[in-house]
Amino acid sequence: MTIYGTFERDPRSPSAEPEGSQFRQTVLVPQSSISIYGTIDGGIRHLTNATAAGSRTKIGSNGEYYNNRLGFKGTEDLGGGMNAHFHLETGFNTGTGALDNTDGRFFNRISSVGFAGPFGSIDFGRQPSVACKAVYAYEPFQYRYVQIIPLAGAVAGNIDSKVSRPFGTVDGPRFSNGAQYLGKFGGFTVSAEYVMGEVAGSSTDASAKAVGLGYTDGTFTIGGAYTRQKPNVAATGTPDYRDQDQITFGGAYKIDAIRIAGGYINTTTETAVTNQAKNIWLGARYDVTSIVSVTTGYYRTTLETSDRGEIARRNFFIVGATYALSSRTSLYADIDQAILHGIVALKAGEQTRQTGTSIGINHMF
C-alpha cells in the first residue's frame, strides 16, 4: 500500500523537510479481498408420468438449469506466493426461499478454509468431491440440469440424507469433514482427498479417500478419479458400513464452436451381494452464435447385482438451449425423455416413458 501527502515543518526539528514538499511512503500490509457472488434460477418444469398418479408441473426448485447459490470467497496474501483463503456457499429454493437441503445445513454446498502456494491448494471442510470435479471436465452440460441428469447424484460423496436415488448408490457430490489437495502444473491437474468418518470406535466407517488426475491443452481434455469409501448403506435402523469403490474417466474435445464430451462411472458396493451402478454418457454443445447455444446428451444408467444381473435401467435423452440476454442473464429451455426399465418402472414389469420440458431464466451476480 502506498501513502501520499505533504510535509509540514516542525520547528523543533532542524532536519525537517521543507514545508509543502511531497513525500511517498510504502507500507507493507497484508493484502486481502472478499467477494460475494451467486446465481438464481426461476422457471417452470412439466414432467409426464412423474408418478403412478400422472404428470406434474412445478415452479419451486433449487434451480432447473443451474443450481441456486449464494457464496462468499476470501483471500489473504501471505507473501512469497502463498495465500490463505475461505469459501462459503449456500443453496436455496426459488419458489419457497427454503434451504436446498433437509438436514438444516446453511452452508450445504461449500464450507472450507485452506491455504495455497506454488505447490497447489489444501482445503479443509465440506466441498465438492474429487470425483465431482473430475466429471465436470467431461460432462456435456457441465452440471447444468443437475436435478434431472443423473451424474451429480452418481459421483462419490457423503450419504448425508436418505434420499431415494434409484440410479446412484451415493448421495453426492460433496464430502463433509474432509481434507482436499488440488494442484495445477501446466496442463495437468492432480487432486487427492481424505475424509474422516468421525464414527466412534472406528477409523474407517463413513470415511473416504480419493485421487484424481486430469490433463488439458485447450483442445483435448482427459481425466479420471478413483474413490474408496465406506458409507452407511442401511436405510433405517442400525448403521451398516460397507466398502464402496468408484472409478470414473472420460474426455472432451473442443474446437471452435463445438465441444464433444463423454465419460463413464462405475460404482461397486459390497453388501450381501455385490451391487453395481454404471453410468455412461456422450454429448455435444454447439455455440450457434455468441448468445445462442445448444447442448444435447445421452445418458445410460444401469443397476446390477451379482445374483440377479441387471435389475434396472434408464436411457435418458436431453436437448437444451440458452439465449444470453446479457453476460449475466440467460433464458433457457429444454426437452428430455427418460425410458425406464426394471424396478424403477412405474408399473411393475413394464417400461415407462417420462417426457420433461423446462423453460426459465437464470441470473448470475
N, C-alpha and C positions, 0 to 999 in steps of 0.2 A: 504494500500500500504506500502511495506517495502523498506527502502533505506539502501544500504550497502556502506561502504567506509573505509578510513583510516584517522586518526588524523594527523595534522601537528602541532608541538609545537609552541605556541605563547609565546615569551619571556616576554611579558607584563603580562602574567597570570601564576603565580607560581603553580596554581592548575590545569593547563592544563594536559591532558592525555599524557603519554609518546608517543613520536613521533613514528609513524608506528603501534600503537596499533589499533585493529579493533573496529569498532562500528556498531551498528544496531539501526535504529530508525524507529518506526512505526508511520505513519502519517495517520490520519483519513480523508479520502476524499470520496465524493460520487462516487459510482461505477456505470458506465453506459455502455451500449452496443447498437450498431446499426447493424442490419443485412439487407442484400439485398437478395431477392430471386425471383423466377419466374418460369414460365413454358411456353414453346412454342410448338405448335401443328401444324403439317403440313400434309395434306392428301388430298385424293380425295373422293368425295361422288357422287353417282349416285342415282337418285330417279325417278321412273316411275310415270307417271300421276302427275307430280309436279304441273301442272296447266291444265286447259282445253286444252291448246295447246300441251301438251305432256310431255316428260321426260326432265330432266335437269342433267347435270354433272358440278361440280364446284370444285375449289381448295380453293379459298378465303373463310375463315371462322374465327370466333372468337375462334375456337378450336372444332373440331368434337368430339374428345374423351374427352379432358379436357380443359376447357376454358383457353385461353392465359392470362397471367398476369405478371406484374412487381410490386413487393412490397417492402416496407421499413417498418421495425419494430424497435422501440427504447424503451429501458427500463432503468430507473434510480433507483437505490436502495436508498430509503429514510430512511432505518433503521427501526428497530422494526418490521420486516416482511412486511413493506409497500414498494410499488414502484409506480412510475409514468411511463406512457407508451404512445406511439402513434402507429398508424397503418395506412399506406397509401398504396393503391393498385389500379393500373390502368389496364385496359384491352385493347387489340388491335387485329386487324385483320391480320392474317398471310399473306394473299395474297396481301394486299394493304398497310399495315402499319398504317391504319387509326385507330382511337379510336373505341372501341366496342359499342359506342352509338352515336345517332344523336343529343343529347342535348348539346354537347360541354363540357361535364364534363371530366376533365383529370383524376381525381381520382374517377371514376364512381363506382368502386367496393367497396372500403372502404376508408373512411376519418374520423378517430376518434382519440380521445385523452381521457385518463382517469387515474384512479388510482386503486390500488388493495392492498389487505391485507388478513389476515386470514378470514375476513368476505366475501370475494369474490372480484369481479371487477365491477366497474362502469365506463361506457364509454359514450362519447357524440359525436354525428356527424352522418355520414352515415355509415351503417353497415348492414350485413345480419339480417333479422328479427328473432324474437324468433321462429316463425313458421318454418322458413327456417332451423334453427339449429336443431329443434326438428325432422323434417322429415329426415334429414341427417342420424340420428341414425338408422332408419328402412327403408331406401331406398336401394333396391338391388344393384344398381350401384353407390350409394353414390355420386350422382351428376356428373357422367360421362355421356357423350352423352346428355348434357342438351339441346342442340338445337333441339332434336327430342323426347326425353322423356318429357312428359307434366308437371312433378311435379314442376320443378324450376319456371315455369311460372304460376303455380296454387297457390303456397303458398302466404300468405299475404305479401303485400309490396306496395310501392307508385305506383300510376298510373302516372309515370313521362313523358311518351310519348304515344301517341295514336297509339299503335301497335295492329294490328289485332290478337287477341288471342281467337279463337273460343272455346278453351277448358280451359279457365281460365278467371275469371272476374276481375282479378287484374294483373298488370304488375310487378310482384315481381322480385326477392325475397328480396329486400332491402328497408329500410326506411331512408329517409333523415330527418335531424333536430330532431333526437331522442336521448333519454337517455335510456341506457340499463344496467340492472343488471344481472350478472351471478355468481352463487355461486356453488361450488362443496364441498360436505360434505360426505366423504366416497364414497359409490356407488351412491349417489343421486346428481342430478343436478337441481338447481332451477333457473329460469330466469323470468325476467319481463322487460317491456319497456313502455315508454310513448313518443309518437311522437307529436310534436307541428305542427299544420296545418299551422300556420302563415298566415291565411287569415284575412284580415282587417275586423273588425266588427263582428268576430265570434271566439269563443274559441274552437269550436268543428269541424267546416268544415275542411276537409283534415287531421284531427287528427287521432290518433290510440293509442290503449293500448292493452297489451297482457300479458299473464302469461304462463309459461311452466314448466313442471316437467318431469324428467326422472330418470331411475334407471338402473344400470348395475352391474352384478357381474362377468363380463368377459365372461360368457357363455350366459346368458339371458339378453336381453335389452328390456325395455319398456319405452314408453314416450308419450307425447302429448302436445298440446298447444291450447289456446283459444285466438282469436284476435277479437277485436271490433274496426272497423274503419269507417270513413265517407268520402269515396272518391268522386271525381267528376266523375259521370258516363256519362256526356254529351260528345258525340264525337266532337261536334263543338258548336259554339255559346255560349250562357250564361251558366256558370257553374251550374251544378245540383248536389249538395252534398246529398248523400243518405246513410242511415245506412247499414252496411255490417258486417256480423258475419261469422267467420270461426272457425271450430273446426277440429283438426287433432289428430289422435292417431295411434299407431302401435307398432310393436315389432320385435325383431330379435333373432335368436338362432344360436350360433356358437360353433361348436365342431370340433376339429382337422382341417381338410382342407375344411370343409363345413360351409357355412353361409347361413341361410334362413331368409328372411325378408319380411314383408308385412305391409300395412297400409291403411289409409282412410283419405280423406279430404272432407269436406262439406262446401261450401261457399254459403251463402244466402244473396241476395241483395234485399232491399225493394225499388222498383220503383212503377210505376203504377200497376204492377203485381209483385208477388214475383218470383225472379229468383234464381235457384239453379244450382251450378256446383259441380258435385260429381266425385271424383277420388278414385278408389280402385285398389290395386296392390298387387302382390305376385311374388317373385323371389328368386333365389339362386345363390351363387357363389361357384365354386369348384376349389381349387388350385391344379391342376394336379401334378405339381412339384414346386420347389422353384422359377422357372422362367416362368412357363406357368399357366395361369388362365383363366377359362371360366365362364361367368356370363350370366344368362338368366332371363327374366322378362316378365310378362303380366300386362298391364295397361288398365283399362277400365274407360273411361270418358263419362259422360252424362250431357247434359244441359236440364233443365226442367223449365217450367213456370207454375204458378198456374192456368192459364186459358187454357193452351194447353197441359199440360203434357210434355212428353219427345219430344224435338224438334231436338235434335242432339245426336249422339253417335259415339264414336270411340273406337274400340278394337285394341290394339297395342301390338305386339309381337316383342321381340328383343333377339338376341343371340350375345354376343361379346366375343372376346378372346384377350389376351395380351401375348406377349413374351418379357421378360426382357432381353435386351442386356447388361444392367448393372443396378446398383442400381438407376440410374437417367434416363436412356433411355429405352423406350419400343416401340415395334411395336404393332399395334392394327388392328383389323378387326372386322366388324360386318355385320349382315344381319338382316333386320327388315321389318315388314309388318304392315300397318295400314288399317283397314277396316272401312270406313266411312259411316254413315247413316244420313239422315235428311238434315238440312240446310247447312251442311258443305260439302255435296257431290258435286263433280264437275259437275254432271248432275242432274238437279232438279228431285227430287223424286226417284233417283236411288242411290244405294250404289256404292262406288268407292274404289278400292284397290290400295294402293301405296306400292311398294316394294323398299326398300333402301339398298344400300351396301356402306360401308366405308372401307378405308384402309389407314394407315398412320403411322407416327412416332411422338412420344411425348418425349420431353426432359425437365427435371426439373433441375433448378440450384439454 
